[in-house]
C-alpha cells in the first residue's frame, strides 16, 4: 500500500502559536501517521469506520482495518492493548492475512475510534467494551471469529468470549492483562523501592498517561525519551521510526482520554484488575480452544496459564506457549515466532472444522 509522506519536523507547531494549538491538527496527523506505519504492509487493505450506534455515546464509531476479506476461512480479529492502535499490528498483518480474513480495530475510546464517556464501575465499563465489540461484529456480519487480544485487549476478549461463546471459535490471549488476583503483598513481592511505592500512591487517582498530555507539544519528545524500546522494535518495519512511532503514540493518546479513563476504572494499583478474570475463566465454554502466549521477559504475571488449566474442566482445550526473549509486546518483540504460534492456533480450528465436514460427508 502506498502512503503519503509528511514532514514531521515541519508539522510541529511553534510554542508562540499557543501551547495546545497542536490539538487542532491531531486527527489529521493521526490518520497520516497511521498510514505511514502501515505502508510496510504488502497485503491490500482498506480502512474505514464502522457505525455501531449508541453503545456508550450517542453515535459510536469504530475505526477498522480489513485484509483479505474475500477469503472463506474464519476471520482473525485483533484487539489491541492500552494506549495502542491498529497500526501497531503492522509486523503481523501480512502473515495472518496470507491464509484468512484479518480485521483489527481501535477499541472504543482509543486511536481514531469515538471517545465516549464510559460508566463509573468496572462491571459497567467491561460490559460497554464487550457490547462495543459485539455491535462491531454484527455490523461487519461476521458469524464467528478467531479472537486475539493483547494485554487489555486480552481481558476484553476473554469477557466477550464468556458472554458470547457462540461467536468465538478460538480465543488467543497474548500476554493478557487483568487475569490474576492482586497479591496482598504486591509492592513487597515485586521489590519496589520506597520512592516508587510513594509515587504509585500519589498518582493512583490520575489516568496513566496524564504526563504526556500535560507536556503539551513536548509530549512526543517525552514518549521518545520514556519508551525508546518501542521505537527500536519498529525500526525494521517503519521508516524514520524515531519520529513516526512516538508521534503515533502521542497522537493516539492526546485526544479526550476516554478509553484511558475506562481502563483506570477497571484497574487497581496499575498492574491488576478490580474484577480479575481469574474469578470467571471457569465460565468459558469448555469446548472453546484457548491459546495463551507469553513473553519470557514480560512484566505480566504468567500464572494465568496455570490458572486457566486449573479452572477449566478436564479436557478443555488449553494451549500455552512462552516466547523466549520477548517482553510484554510479544507481537513485535519476536514477530516471526508470534506469527507462527498464532497461525498454528488458527490452523487447529481449521483442521477441526475440516474433520467435522469430512465426517458429515461420510455419514451422508
Order of alpha helices (4+ residues) and beta strands (2+ residues): alpha-alpha-beta-beta-beta-alpha-beta-alpha-beta-alpha-beta-alpha-alpha-alpha-alpha-alpha-alpha-alpha-beta-beta-beta-alpha-beta-alpha-alpha
